[in-house]
Amino acid sequence: MRQAKGEQVRHELLPGQSVDLLRELHLVGRDGALHADSLRKLKQVNHLVQLLEPALRDVLERHPEPVLVDAGAGNAYLGFVLYELFLREHPSALIYSVESRADLVERGRERAARLGFTRMRFVHAPIGEAPKDLPERVHMVLALHACDTATDDALLLALRHDADHIAAVPCCQAEVAAQLKENRHAAPQPWPLLWGHPIHRREMGAHLTNVIRALALQSQGYQVTVTELTGWEHSLKNELILGRRVHREHRGARAELEKLLQTTGVQPKLIRELSR
């Protein structure tokens, strides 16, 4: 089994990252070693943190009371790492971890109390119901592997709270693939050839979902970058959507989005909710 020990473990750490926190998160074993699965998880989280750092620095520098939201936080690994590296020394920064599983929320609260991470907040709710428990103004929204339309809920949360920055790593995406199957005769030829077979429909549905998400964010005034998260061996879905607010709206992107929706005949949850 591949593992890292001693100096090898320290080599994997980001500046300011402690072995004590990783042990608390069960990413480092009692023997002080990073075993295969935990080493992979740490590499994943740290790689994402490095990609998020410019946006995080921007939020912390520009806002006296910065608010971050980790939507669909799970075990809140990302939130704990961000707190230690970026938020602990900022006297008024808050990070909200939103999670629908009560056991994970309670575990997060207990862990934050043990660590003295006093400005971590844990919200027990589906992402779509979380806004009532959040401040009116949120500066950055993160969504790591929120499944299917839960990523749309996270993007809607960010838009409705006027977030400066958005970072989403989508997970499984089934909604648009089902719509392509149901409306397979709605799109003009030769478009339906792209999703005629189930495997192509699944892949095209996932790809189309993220293209629509990126265009929707652009239409709302965000500068969008879509990149691949390399080295994530456990997942084939390694797309990272980064958005930074630069305008109030972008009419050109809105026109492109409307044309794409009309041509393909799909209406993802994000679009339906924005149209209300």
VMD Tcl script that draws the C-alpha trace (Angstrom):
set ca {
  {0.00 0.00 0.00}
  {1.33 3.41 -0.90}
  {1.86 5.68 2.10}
  {3.83 8.69 3.26}
  {5.64 9.01 6.59}
  {7.64 11.64 8.43}
  {9.29 14.03 6.03}
  {7.13 12.68 3.18}
  {4.01 13.76 5.09}
  {5.42 17.25 5.67}
  {6.19 17.46 1.95}
  {2.46 17.07 1.20}
  {1.43 19.92 3.51}
  {0.65 23.44 2.38}
  {2.37 26.34 4.18}
  {0.63 26.77 7.53}
  {-1.05 23.36 7.42}
  {-0.72 21.25 10.56}
  {-0.49 17.52 11.05}
  {-2.69 17.96 14.14}
  {-5.64 19.10 12.03}
  {-5.12 16.30 9.53}
  {-5.07 13.80 12.38}
  {-8.34 15.27 13.70}
  {-9.84 14.88 10.22}
  {-8.52 11.29 10.08}
  {-6.42 12.13 7.05}
  {-3.29 11.24 9.03}
  {-3.36 8.02 11.01}
  {-2.42 7.58 14.66}
  {0.95 6.34 13.45}
  {1.53 9.72 11.79}
  {1.39 8.25 8.29}
  {-0.69 9.16 5.26}
  {-2.05 5.93 3.87}
  {-3.19 5.49 0.28}
  {-6.78 6.67 0.60}
  {-6.05 9.56 2.97}
  {-3.07 10.64 0.86}
  {-5.35 10.81 -2.17}
  {-7.96 12.83 -0.27}
  {-5.35 15.27 1.03}
  {-3.93 15.79 -2.45}
  {-7.45 16.48 -3.73}
  {-8.29 19.03 -1.05}
  {-4.92 20.78 -1.19}
  {-4.99 20.98 -4.98}
  {-8.41 22.62 -4.83}
  {-7.26 24.99 -2.07}
  {-4.39 26.20 -4.26}
  {-6.79 26.92 -7.11}
  {-9.13 28.78 -4.75}
  {-6.43 30.85 -3.07}
  {-6.59 33.92 -5.38}
  {-10.35 34.26 -4.83}
  {-10.00 33.70 -1.09}
  {-7.28 36.34 -0.82}
  {-9.45 38.78 -2.76}
  {-12.42 38.24 -0.42}
  {-10.34 38.55 2.75}
  {-8.59 41.70 1.55}
  {-11.67 43.55 0.33}
  {-14.28 42.74 2.98}
  {-13.91 43.57 6.69}
  {-16.40 40.82 7.65}
  {-16.01 38.12 4.97}
  {-18.56 35.32 4.76}
  {-17.89 32.01 3.00}
  {-20.39 29.21 2.43}
  {-19.44 25.58 1.80}
  {-22.61 24.15 0.25}
  {-23.10 20.41 0.59}
  {-20.13 20.26 2.94}
  {-20.23 16.59 3.92}
  {-17.51 16.07 6.54}
  {-16.41 19.70 6.00}
  {-12.82 18.75 5.24}
  {-12.55 21.73 2.90}
  {-14.02 24.13 5.46}
  {-11.63 23.03 8.22}
  {-8.61 23.31 5.93}
  {-9.66 26.76 4.72}
  {-10.24 27.94 8.28}
  {-6.78 26.86 9.40}
  {-4.97 28.29 6.37}
  {-6.89 31.51 5.70}
  {-9.61 32.37 8.22}
  {-8.14 31.66 11.65}
  {-6.04 34.83 11.70}
  {-8.85 36.99 10.31}
  {-10.78 38.22 13.37}
  {-14.21 38.48 11.76}
  {-14.24 35.90 8.94}
  {-17.03 33.32 9.04}
  {-17.48 30.08 7.11}
  {-20.84 28.32 7.00}
  {-20.90 24.59 6.26}
  {-24.30 23.58 4.86}
  {-25.14 19.87 5.04}
  {-28.38 17.89 4.97}
  {-27.13 14.95 7.09}
  {-27.68 15.63 10.79}
  {-24.87 13.29 11.93}
  {-22.29 15.08 9.80}
  {-23.47 18.48 11.02}
  {-23.18 17.40 14.67}
  {-19.77 15.86 14.04}
  {-18.60 19.10 12.45}
  {-19.82 21.18 15.39}
  {-18.07 18.92 17.90}
  {-14.84 18.96 15.90}
  {-14.86 22.75 15.53}
  {-15.37 23.09 19.30}
  {-12.44 20.77 20.06}
  {-10.19 22.68 17.69}
  {-11.26 26.12 18.88}
  {-12.44 27.07 15.38}
  {-15.00 29.47 16.80}
  {-16.05 31.13 13.55}
  {-17.21 27.99 11.80}
  {-20.99 27.66 11.56}
  {-22.84 24.46 10.68}
  {-26.27 24.61 9.05}
  {-28.44 21.49 8.97}
  {-30.49 21.91 5.80}
  {-30.59 21.04 2.11}
  {-28.73 23.68 0.11}
  {-31.95 25.07 -1.33}
  {-33.35 25.70 2.16}
  {-30.15 27.12 3.67}
  {-30.51 30.84 2.77}
  {-32.78 31.54 5.74}
  {-29.91 30.50 8.04}
  {-27.27 32.61 6.28}
  {-26.37 36.30 6.36}
  {-27.95 38.42 3.64}
  {-24.55 39.05 2.08}
  {-22.24 36.16 1.22}
  {-18.88 36.80 -0.41}
  {-17.86 33.34 -1.65}
  {-19.77 30.10 -2.25}
  {-18.08 26.72 -2.61}
  {-19.73 23.51 -3.77}
  {-17.54 20.41 -3.90}
  {-19.28 17.42 -5.51}
  {-22.84 18.51 -4.77}
  {-24.83 15.86 -6.58}
  {-26.98 16.59 -9.67}
  {-29.25 19.62 -9.11}
  {-27.67 20.34 -5.70}
  {-24.93 22.15 -7.63}
  {-27.65 24.30 -9.20}
  {-28.95 25.03 -5.70}
  {-25.46 26.16 -4.69}
  {-25.17 28.44 -7.72}
  {-28.60 29.90 -7.00}
  {-27.58 30.51 -3.40}
  {-24.51 32.38 -4.62}
  {-26.48 34.48 -7.09}
  {-29.22 35.36 -4.60}
  {-26.64 36.40 -1.99}
  {-24.67 38.42 -4.55}
  {-21.47 36.42 -4.01}
  {-18.25 37.93 -5.34}
  {-16.79 34.50 -6.08}
  {-18.23 31.08 -6.90}
  {-16.37 27.77 -7.09}
  {-18.21 24.57 -8.00}
  {-16.98 21.06 -8.71}
  {-20.10 19.29 -10.04}
  {-20.80 15.66 -9.29}
  {-23.24 13.26 -10.98}
  {-25.64 15.03 -13.34}
  {-28.78 13.23 -14.43}
  {-31.45 15.90 -14.93}
  {-30.44 17.16 -18.39}
  {-29.73 13.66 -19.71}
  {-33.32 12.71 -18.83}
  {-34.59 15.82 -20.61}
  {-32.57 14.97 -23.71}
  {-34.18 11.52 -23.77}
  {-37.67 12.90 -23.24}
  {-37.26 15.65 -25.85}
  {-35.11 13.69 -28.30}
  {-37.20 14.81 -31.29}
  {-37.38 18.46 -30.25}
  {-33.91 19.51 -31.35}
  {-33.18 19.99 -35.07}
  {-30.98 17.52 -36.88}
  {-28.18 16.62 -36.57}
  {-28.13 17.57 -32.85}
  {-30.03 14.46 -31.63}
  {-27.28 12.28 -33.08}
  {-25.04 13.52 -30.27}
  {-27.21 11.87 -27.60}
  {-28.90 9.00 -29.42}
  {-27.17 6.29 -27.38}
  {-27.53 6.10 -23.59}
  {-23.79 6.44 -22.90}
  {-23.57 9.48 -25.19}
  {-26.72 10.94 -23.64}
  {-25.22 10.60 -20.16}
  {-21.95 12.24 -21.23}
  {-23.64 14.92 -23.33}
  {-26.09 15.66 -20.54}
  {-23.27 16.24 -18.04}
  {-21.29 18.36 -20.49}
  {-24.32 20.40 -21.55}
  {-25.29 20.96 -17.91}
  {-21.95 22.58 -17.14}
  {-21.89 24.61 -20.35}
  {-25.30 26.01 -19.40}
  {-24.12 26.71 -15.85}
  {-21.10 28.62 -17.11}
  {-23.17 30.66 -19.57}
  {-25.78 31.37 -16.90}
  {-23.11 32.74 -14.58}
  {-21.67 34.84 -17.41}
  {-25.10 36.22 -18.19}
  {-25.38 37.26 -14.52}
  {-22.16 39.27 -14.74}
  {-19.51 36.75 -13.71}
  {-16.21 36.19 -15.43}
  {-16.08 32.40 -15.70}
  {-13.17 29.98 -15.94}
  {-13.73 26.26 -16.41}
  {-10.76 24.04 -15.73}
  {-9.89 20.43 -15.02}
  {-8.80 19.16 -11.64}
  {-6.00 16.77 -12.49}
  {-4.82 13.92 -10.35}
  {-8.20 13.10 -8.83}
  {-7.96 9.37 -9.40}
  {-11.20 8.49 -7.67}
  {-13.45 10.56 -9.94}
  {-13.87 11.01 -13.68}
  {-15.75 14.27 -13.10}
  {-13.03 16.79 -12.42}
  {-14.52 20.00 -13.74}
  {-14.04 23.15 -11.70}
  {-16.25 26.15 -12.49}
  {-14.87 29.42 -11.13}
  {-16.88 32.63 -11.29}
  {-15.85 36.16 -10.32}
  {-18.36 39.00 -10.32}
  {-17.27 41.75 -12.73}
  {-20.57 43.18 -14.10}
  {-24.25 43.24 -13.24}
  {-25.20 41.35 -16.42}
  {-23.86 40.28 -19.81}
  {-26.41 40.49 -22.61}
  {-24.23 38.68 -25.13}
  {-23.89 35.64 -22.87}
  {-27.62 35.76 -22.16}
  {-28.39 35.64 -25.90}
  {-25.99 32.71 -26.39}
  {-27.59 30.88 -23.48}
  {-31.11 31.38 -24.80}
  {-30.08 30.11 -28.23}
  {-28.46 27.00 -26.73}
  {-31.52 26.26 -24.61}
  {-33.84 26.71 -27.57}
  {-31.74 24.46 -29.79}
  {-31.33 21.60 -27.32}
  {-34.79 21.85 -25.75}
  {-33.54 21.48 -22.17}
  {-34.46 23.51 -19.09}
  {-32.18 22.67 -16.13}
  {-33.20 23.61 -12.61}
  {-30.80 26.57 -12.56}
  {-32.55 28.10 -15.59}
  {-36.06 27.37 -14.33}
  {-35.33 29.06 -11.01}
  {-33.64 32.08 -12.58}
  {-36.63 32.55 -14.86}
  {-39.07 32.93 -11.95}
}
mol new
graphics top color blue
foreach p $ca { graphics top sphere $p radius 0.5 }
foreach p [lrange $ca 0 end-1] q [lrange $ca 1 end] { graphics top cylinder $p $q radius 0.2 }
display resetview
